[in-house]
Amino acid sequence: MRSKQYIADIVKWVQNRNGLGVLVSVEFAEVHILSQQMNSELTDKEVAAYKLANCTKFQNMGFISPRLSDFERLCDQTVETVICHGNVVRIKFSDAQNLLLAPEYGGIILFHKKDGLIPEKFHLKLDFTDQTALTVLLTGMGIIHALADNDLDTSYLYRRDFSQTLSPIDKDFTFEGFSETLLKKNVNLKTALVGKDAVVVGLGNSAFQDVVYRAGIHPKRRASELTEAERHKLYDAIGSLAKQRLNLGGKTQFVDLYGGRGKYASVMHSAMAGKLCGVCGTEVIKLSLGGGYCCICPGCQK
């Protein structure tokens, strides 16, 4: 069982990183890990009570459901299953109720055993009848939405991620389908791979920088202009990234349901700017792209 100090240190660590301007993104691999852990721990548990805390700012921005009645409907409901797609976790309750969780730019979701210590800071706490609990803390942009089945499509992130667009870990995510869709995108690779119109869901800027670096492709290249060989490199880079992130328990900035830290270290990220590429020795530079920044190696990604 994790100590109270351990949990406090984890919360402080994530908040400090965000306070320094570091966006600790939680992407498809980390969401998949959380979803599997929650499905194992929460299925068949009945909600006894809920508590919201320090939510006003996030509710005003639409990140957390503003109506208490939405959360009240979860009480006395039983968790039927937990699924995910892209960057969104959907906890499905009885009586057609749902809790959507997507800590896209920072968050901690923790499970607490009976008599376990609860962190002082959280935005949502669900208490179950067996005296276990779940806490959710957002440290950046994301969602905590309590919605009935009929209202799921009112959530932008749900519509974006639970669409027909495939995730990198879907069994139907094939090179043929990926290549065909990519060729139809006459936009730069950042727009083609990240965001609401992307050909794949679950990739954020963090994963994108790793993918194009691994593939040796410049991020400003147009998707429709890539050769077949380059599309293969891109597809393989996405697959290898997904496998490594899952096998290593997520990124090093990630905290899982039990407070464990991930072990995957990104190879290309904002802190690399000005440092030398480990492959060719060229100085890494930072580019403005798609409303944000992307670090690249000019030697490897010409």
Rosetta blueprint (number, residue, H / E / L):
1 M L
2 R L
3 S L
4 K H
5 Q H
6 Y H
7 I H
8 A H
9 D H
10 I H
11 V H
12 K H
13 W H
14 V H
15 Q H
16 N H
17 R H
18 N H
19 G H
20 L L
21 G L
22 V L
23 L L
24 V L
25 S L
26 V L
27 E L
28 F H
29 A H
30 E H
31 V H
32 H H
33 I H
34 L H
35 S H
36 Q H
37 Q H
38 M H
39 N H
40 S H
41 E H
42 L H
43 T L
44 D L
45 K L
46 E E
47 V E
48 A E
49 A E
50 Y E
51 K E
52 L E
53 A L
54 N L
55 C L
56 T H
57 K H
58 F H
59 Q H
60 N H
61 M L
62 G L
63 F L
64 I E
65 S L
66 P L
67 R L
68 L H
69 S H
70 D H
71 F H
72 E H
73 R L
74 L L
75 C L
76 D L
77 Q L
78 T E
79 V E
80 E E
81 T E
82 V E
83 I E
84 C E
85 H E
86 G L
87 N L
88 V E
89 V E
90 R E
91 I E
92 K E
93 F E
94 S L
95 D L
96 A L
97 Q E
98 N E
99 L E
100 L E
101 L E
102 A E
103 P L
104 E L
105 Y L
106 G L
107 G E
108 I E
109 I E
110 L E
111 F E
112 H E
113 K L
114 K L
115 D L
116 G L
117 L L
118 I L
119 P L
120 E L
121 K L
122 F L
123 H L
124 L E
125 K E
126 L E
127 D E
128 F E
129 T L
130 D L
131 Q L
132 T L
133 A E
134 L E
135 T E
136 V E
137 L E
138 L E
139 T L
140 G L
141 M L
142 G L
143 I E
144 I E
145 H E
146 A E
147 L E
148 A E
149 D H
150 N H
151 D H
152 L H
153 D H
154 T H
155 S L
156 Y H
157 L H
158 Y H
159 R H
160 R H
161 D H
162 F L
163 S L
164 Q L
165 T L
166 L L
167 S L
168 P L
169 I L
170 D L
171 K L
172 D L
173 F L
174 T L
175 F H
176 E H
177 G H
178 F H
179 S H
180 E H
181 T H
182 L H
183 L H
184 K L
185 K L
186 N L
187 V L
188 N E
189 L H
190 K H
191 T H
192 A H
193 L H
194 V L
195 G L
196 K L
197 D L
198 A L
199 V L
200 V L
201 V L
202 G L
203 L L
204 G L
205 N H
206 S H
207 A H
208 F H
209 Q H
210 D H
211 V H
212 V H
213 Y H
214 R H
215 A H
216 G L
217 I L
218 H L
219 P L
220 K L
221 R L
222 R E
223 A H
224 S H
225 E H
226 L L
227 T L
228 E H
229 A H
230 E H
231 R H
232 H H
233 K H
234 L H
235 Y H
236 D H
237 A H
238 I H
239 G H
240 S H
241 L H
242 A H
243 K H
244 Q H
245 R H
246 L H
247 N H
248 L L
249 G L
250 G L
251 K E
252 T L
253 Q L
254 F L
255 V E
256 D L
257 L L
258 Y L
259 G L
260 G L
261 R E
262 G L
263 K L
264 Y E
265 A L
266 S L
267 V L
268 M L
269 H L
270 S H
271 A H
272 M H
273 A L
274 G L
275 K L
276 L E
277 C L
278 G L
279 V L
280 C L
281 G L
282 T L
283 E E
284 V L
285 I E
286 K E
287 L E
288 S E
289 L E
290 G L
291 G L
292 G E
293 Y E
294 C E
295 C E
296 I E
297 C L
298 P L
299 G L
300 C L
301 Q L
302 K L
